[in-house]
Amino acid sequence: MAGAEDGSPATVEELRASMERIMQSPAPARKAEKKKRSAKRLPKAQRETEEPEELSDDQWREKARAILLRQLTASDKSAKQLKDKLLDKECPEAIADEVIERFIEVDLVDDQKFADAGSVPAPEPGGWPARR
């Protein structure tokens, strides 16, 4: 049993007194937190009210490529889904179309393969096989 030998309170009264001392003592100072990236700093509603980023066409292309690669890393997407994501990020439509077209050319986006992957095979002539 824990007691005075190991420094822990031996009775309920000693425990209560220890808890009271802890509650009355000031909390230790916290370490300074690192600053978060600017995109994460503002709430979404506040970011939406601000002016869109003024980027050159080359900067938009680079940003669009990064967005698409990040999206495709998570899972396959259709060209429409990718375009919607770029437009949500305020990418100019012409640049979005251009970058998606390039991704299609290099076979990173394939709507037919995406559709085939999501299709369910038809049941066998006798119906679905029994579960085992």
Summary of the structure (lengths in Angstrom):
residues: 132
radius of gyration: 29.2
end to end distance: 54.4
largest distance: 78.8
contacts: 235
relative contact order: 0.08
helix: 57%
strand: 2%
